[in-house]
């Protein structure tokens, strides 16, 4: 199974945006930039979940276990992102006296919440409104 073109474009755009935001210090000079970045990251994780987790696609109704999976994957992806920020700070920003990406506990909790909201938005949109649209975005490509 390969990623759809839409997911590849979203991933590339998010990566480029993050590099620009770090390079031009947008996360510190324009604090509102951080929220949509983490929301879009959550949306991307939601699209990945729909692409690679067939059990989520076949459930007829949302149960507690599905909600817990959404929260888990949002936290897992967000935690990975936060660890990348911490590693960047430790290996690059601190030795070179640059601005830190990691802004403390409040910022981390907000980032994780935005990731979960992004994942949840995709999952609930898929379930209740846009199965055809999201199926197109996450369709399986055959060789």
C-alpha positions as CSV (number, residue, x, y, z in Angstrom):
1,X,0.0,0.0,0.0
2,X,1.3,3.4,-0.9
3,X,0.4,6.8,0.2
4,X,-2.0,8.8,-1.9
5,X,-0.9,11.9,-3.7
6,X,-2.9,14.1,-1.3
7,X,-1.2,12.7,1.8
8,X,2.3,13.1,0.1
9,X,1.6,16.7,-0.7
10,X,0.3,17.4,2.8
11,X,3.3,15.8,4.4
12,X,5.7,17.7,2.1
13,X,3.9,21.0,2.7
14,X,3.9,20.5,6.5
15,X,7.6,19.7,6.4
16,X,8.5,22.7,4.4
17,X,6.3,24.9,6.6
18,X,8.0,23.6,9.7
19,X,11.4,24.3,8.3
20,X,10.4,27.8,7.3
21,X,8.7,28.4,10.7
22,X,11.9,27.3,12.6
23,X,14.2,29.2,10.2
24,X,12.3,32.5,10.4
25,X,11.4,32.1,14.1
26,X,7.6,32.2,13.3
27,X,6.7,30.0,16.3
28,X,8.0,32.7,18.6
29,X,7.2,35.9,16.7
30,X,3.8,34.7,15.4
31,X,2.5,32.4,18.1
32,X,-0.8,31.7,16.2
33,X,1.3,29.7,13.6
34,X,1.8,26.8,16.1
35,X,-1.9,25.9,16.4
36,X,-2.7,25.3,12.8
37,X,0.6,23.5,12.3
38,X,-0.2,21.0,15.0
39,X,-3.9,20.7,13.8
40,X,-2.7,20.0,10.3
41,X,-0.2,17.4,11.7
42,X,-3.2,15.8,13.5
43,X,-5.2,15.8,10.3
44,X,-2.3,14.1,8.5
45,X,-2.1,11.4,11.2
46,X,-5.9,10.9,10.9
47,X,-5.5,10.4,7.1
48,X,-2.7,7.9,7.8
49,X,-4.9,6.1,10.3
50,X,-7.7,5.8,7.7
51,X,-5.1,4.6,5.1
52,X,-3.5,1.9,7.2
53,X,-6.0,0.9,9.9
54,X,-8.9,-0.9,8.1
55,X,-10.7,-1.7,11.4
56,X,-11.4,2.0,11.9
57,X,-13.0,2.2,8.4
58,X,-15.4,-0.7,9.0
59,X,-16.9,0.2,12.3
60,X,-20.5,1.1,12.0
61,X,-20.6,3.2,15.1
62,X,-18.1,4.9,17.2
63,X,-17.5,3.2,20.5
64,X,-15.2,4.1,23.4
65,X,-12.4,2.0,21.9
66,X,-12.4,4.0,18.7
67,X,-12.3,7.3,20.6
68,X,-9.5,5.9,22.7
69,X,-7.6,4.9,19.6
70,X,-8.0,8.4,18.2
71,X,-6.7,9.9,21.4
72,X,-3.9,7.4,21.6
73,X,-2.6,8.0,18.0
74,X,-2.9,11.8,18.4
75,X,-0.9,11.6,21.6
76,X,1.6,9.1,20.1
77,X,2.2,11.3,17.0
78,X,2.3,14.5,19.0
79,X,4.7,13.0,21.5
80,X,7.0,11.9,18.7
81,X,6.8,15.5,17.3
82,X,7.6,17.0,20.8
83,X,10.6,14.6,21.1
84,X,11.9,15.8,17.8
85,X,11.6,19.4,19.0
86,X,13.5,18.5,22.2
87,X,16.2,16.7,20.2
88,X,16.5,19.7,17.8
89,X,16.9,22.0,20.8
90,X,19.5,19.7,22.5
91,X,21.6,19.0,19.5
92,X,21.3,22.3,17.5
93,X,19.6,25.2,19.3
94,X,21.3,25.2,22.7
95,X,24.8,24.7,21.4
96,X,24.3,27.5,18.8
97,X,22.4,29.8,21.2
98,X,19.3,29.7,18.9
99,X,15.6,30.0,19.9
100,X,14.2,26.9,21.4
101,X,11.4,25.0,19.7
102,X,10.3,23.5,23.0
103,X,8.4,26.2,25.0
104,X,7.5,24.3,28.1
105,X,4.7,22.2,29.5
106,X,1.8,24.5,28.6
107,X,2.9,24.6,25.0
108,X,3.4,20.9,24.8
109,X,0.0,20.1,26.2
110,X,-1.6,22.6,23.8
111,X,0.3,21.0,20.9
112,X,-0.9,17.5,21.9
113,X,-4.4,18.8,22.2
114,X,-4.3,20.3,18.7
115,X,-2.9,17.0,17.3
116,X,-5.8,15.1,18.9
117,X,-8.4,17.6,17.6
118,X,-6.9,17.2,14.1
119,X,-7.0,13.4,14.2
120,X,-10.5,13.5,15.7
121,X,-11.7,15.9,13.0
122,X,-10.7,13.6,10.3
123,X,-12.2,10.5,11.9
124,X,-15.5,12.2,12.7
125,X,-15.7,13.8,9.3
126,X,-15.1,10.4,7.7
127,X,-17.7,8.8,9.9
128,X,-20.5,11.3,9.6
129,X,-20.0,13.5,6.5
130,X,-17.3,12.7,4.0
131,X,-16.6,9.0,3.6
132,X,-16.3,9.4,-0.2
133,X,-14.0,12.4,0.0
134,X,-11.7,10.9,2.7
135,X,-11.8,7.5,0.9
136,X,-10.4,9.2,-2.2
137,X,-7.7,10.9,-0.2
138,X,-6.7,7.6,1.5
139,X,-7.4,5.1,-1.3
140,X,-5.0,2.2,-1.8
141,X,-2.8,2.4,-4.9
142,X,-2.1,-0.9,-6.6
143,X,1.1,-1.5,-8.5
